[in-house]
Amino acid sequence: MGMLNLFAKQAPDGLTSVGAGAEPLLQLDGVRRSYMQGGGELEVLHGITLSIYPGEMVAIIGPSGSGKSTLMNIIGCLDKPTAGSYKVNGTDTSELAPDDLATLRRDFFGFIFQRYHLLGHLSARENVEVPSIYAGVKKHKRAERSALLLERLGLGGRIDYKPSQLSGGQQQRVSIARALMNGGQIILADEPTGALDTKSGAEVMKILSELNREGHTIILVTHDPKIAACARRIIAIEDGSIKSDEINTKVQEPESEEHSHSMIKNVWARTFGAFYDRFKEAFIMAWRAMVANRMRTLLTMLGIIIGIMAVVSVVALARGASEQIMANISSLGTNTITIYPGERMGDVRSGRVRTLTERDLNALSGQPFVDSASASVQTSVLLRRGNKEFDATAQGVSADMFRVYGYVTSQGRLFSAQEVARNSQVCVIDHNSAQNLFGAEDPIGKTLLVNTTPLAVIGVLEEKDSPFVRPDSLNIYMPYTAAMTRLFKQNYLSSIVVRVADGFSTAVAERSIVTLLRSRHGRQDFFIQSSDTIMKSISSATLTFTLLISAIAVISLVVGGIGVMNIMLVSVTERTREIGIRMAVGARQSDIMAQFLIEAVMVCLIGGFAGVALTFVVGSIVQYFVPSVVLSFSALSVLAAVFTSSAIGIVFGFMPARSASRLNPIEALARE
């Protein structure tokens, strides 16, 4: 008993036999095939008319260049005739779309090639399973079927061997098992013994004969009369035409009439999970291709990594700078509104507007939306103590000014409302003034000359960084009543600053202030400026700057994407033969496209994640050694980076993937 005579009995669920009808299984009528060559047209097949019936074993013999391989390619739906018709089981193949032809190759044909055409990075079992992957067969059924086929072909002990670990005869057996994986109703063998020694060739022909006895239709293409002699029917082809079509009387009809004219039909159960399985297998194949070319994959990712790092870093840097500026503004007074005389900032007539008075300050202080309010007058003065003289800024303020801006003392105390009312000659100085005038000496209780006015120092403010105050400037704060009578000789205020109470909107407070002061003055001879307005302006400017720099950084992403596209095009060229093999065993254009598109997206996505991770690492190192650099990362920017890297993979991977899916199977298989 031959090694394959149990296949019909032990085929997995869904593989059944159906009786043969009177109609031919394959029918060619006036088939011609021409190619463009040297500016002209070369016809290889000249009106081939041929019918092949279920269960036949046919040998197509002829010398090299006779057109027999072209004929086999048309029979196997790898190629289309230029003229004439070709029908498979009554269906005209000229009316079928590329994916329908792929379905025919997958479900009805099994290919055995002279050069085996196995995928080198897959094991024997995985090579056998490839057609069933594209058929949507469940994983456990694939495993059972492939193991059974390899066991019957004497390769049970080499199921996990790679093609490079197998002999020529063993590789051809794997090719036969692959041809049978989805049923192999029609087996097309192109010079199946051409690359084998005599013994291995005889074993392969024995297997094919046994398969024919079990009901498979076998079509051999060979130039060797000894191989052709194994077939019941021999068709000789020469110069693109059939010279003879004879029955080989030396080969008997199969003993079992039932099997000799039976057809093996693939009715594998399809499920909604088939798409998921195909996607998963495409993902695995893409991953293996990336791992197999690790260095190239890494270099391809490098452009994406640099681009993502540039974009995320720029956004983080801009965000950090913005937050730092906002914090500094907030430190000067949260929700503060300042009222100035004049119509607008820079109004040259504002110096002549003297309508802001202490009564306005008192009126504002009594409003429910006001937490605290302070008058403000200021001028440049000369500070003297002993033989030390410094230019400084003297500010006349209310006692509430320190609450408005959140100032606290490091030494002494702040002046009170009573001291303001009494025009007390006291002052609070900043940290710089204390350092320059007193050095290590305690300044509390000491006297300063402000121009010619003596003031007693009662407090020193805590040192505080601010982007709006020069670090070397000297500032002193005194009751505005004393400043107006002793320094300025004026009875009006330069400005009023209000801190909005918690729970009140800054916009509402602004409208209320305008309404109140307009009713008091009879006209609007003032304008207001709030920290909220400043923050919005800075936020808008920062956003514009961030978008501009990000747009420049995106250029590096585009360059990285072009690199991905170039490498993927190279990958398609290098793997053209693999693409041809997959198409021959039933891969649709969408399957090939998905595999290469997934690979491009994976390269970009991994590069995106690596870029984000490296940005965090490099950012932490930079901030450790340069504390003044503030980086603020946001989840949104990270998600945007990942999304962008995926989009780049899709956009720049589409053309290579589309190019791969549109390859001609014949040309792809011919590529070495």
Secondary structure as GFF3:
##gff-version 3
##sequence-region A 1 672
A	DSSP	alpha_helix	7	10	.	.	.	ID=ss1
A	DSSP	beta_strand	15	19	.	.	.	ID=ss2
A	DSSP	beta_strand	26	37	.	.	.	ID=ss3
A	DSSP	beta_strand	40	52	.	.	.	ID=ss4
A	DSSP	beta_strand	57	61	.	.	.	ID=ss5
A	DSSP	alpha_helix	68	75	.	.	.	ID=ss6
A	DSSP	beta_strand	83	88	.	.	.	ID=ss7
A	DSSP	beta_strand	91	92	.	.	.	ID=ss8
A	DSSP	three_ten_helix	93	95	.	.	.	ID=ss9
A	DSSP	alpha_helix	98	107	.	.	.	ID=ss10
A	DSSP	beta_strand	109	112	.	.	.	ID=ss11
A	DSSP	alpha_helix	124	134	.	.	.	ID=ss12
A	DSSP	alpha_helix	139	152	.	.	.	ID=ss13
A	DSSP	three_ten_helix	156	158	.	.	.	ID=ss14
A	DSSP	three_ten_helix	163	165	.	.	.	ID=ss15
A	DSSP	alpha_helix	168	180	.	.	.	ID=ss16
A	DSSP	beta_strand	186	190	.	.	.	ID=ss17
A	DSSP	alpha_helix	198	213	.	.	.	ID=ss18
A	DSSP	beta_strand	217	222	.	.	.	ID=ss19
A	DSSP	alpha_helix	225	228	.	.	.	ID=ss20
A	DSSP	beta_strand	233	238	.	.	.	ID=ss21
A	DSSP	beta_strand	241	247	.	.	.	ID=ss22
A	DSSP	alpha_helix	257	260	.	.	.	ID=ss23
A	DSSP	beta_strand	262	266	.	.	.	ID=ss24
A	DSSP	alpha_helix	274	292	.	.	.	ID=ss25
A	DSSP	alpha_helix	294	331	.	.	.	ID=ss26
A	DSSP	beta_strand	336	341	.	.	.	ID=ss27
A	DSSP	three_ten_helix	350	352	.	.	.	ID=ss28
A	DSSP	alpha_helix	358	365	.	.	.	ID=ss29
A	DSSP	beta_strand	370	385	.	.	.	ID=ss30
A	DSSP	beta_strand	388	397	.	.	.	ID=ss31
A	DSSP	alpha_helix	401	405	.	.	.	ID=ss32
A	DSSP	beta_strand	409	412	.	.	.	ID=ss33
A	DSSP	alpha_helix	417	421	.	.	.	ID=ss34
A	DSSP	beta_strand	426	429	.	.	.	ID=ss35
A	DSSP	alpha_helix	431	438	.	.	.	ID=ss36
A	DSSP	beta_strand	447	450	.	.	.	ID=ss37
A	DSSP	beta_strand	453	461	.	.	.	ID=ss38
A	DSSP	beta_strand	475	479	.	.	.	ID=ss39
A	DSSP	alpha_helix	480	482	.	.	.	ID=ss40
A	DSSP	pi_helix	483	488	.	.	.	ID=ss41
A	DSSP	beta_strand	495	500	.	.	.	ID=ss42
A	DSSP	alpha_helix	506	521	.	.	.	ID=ss43
A	DSSP	beta_strand	526	530	.	.	.	ID=ss44
A	DSSP	alpha_helix	531	574	.	.	.	ID=ss45
A	DSSP	alpha_helix	576	584	.	.	.	ID=ss46
A	DSSP	alpha_helix	589	625	.	.	.	ID=ss47
A	DSSP	alpha_helix	635	661	.	.	.	ID=ss48
A	DSSP	alpha_helix	665	670	.	.	.	ID=ss49
###
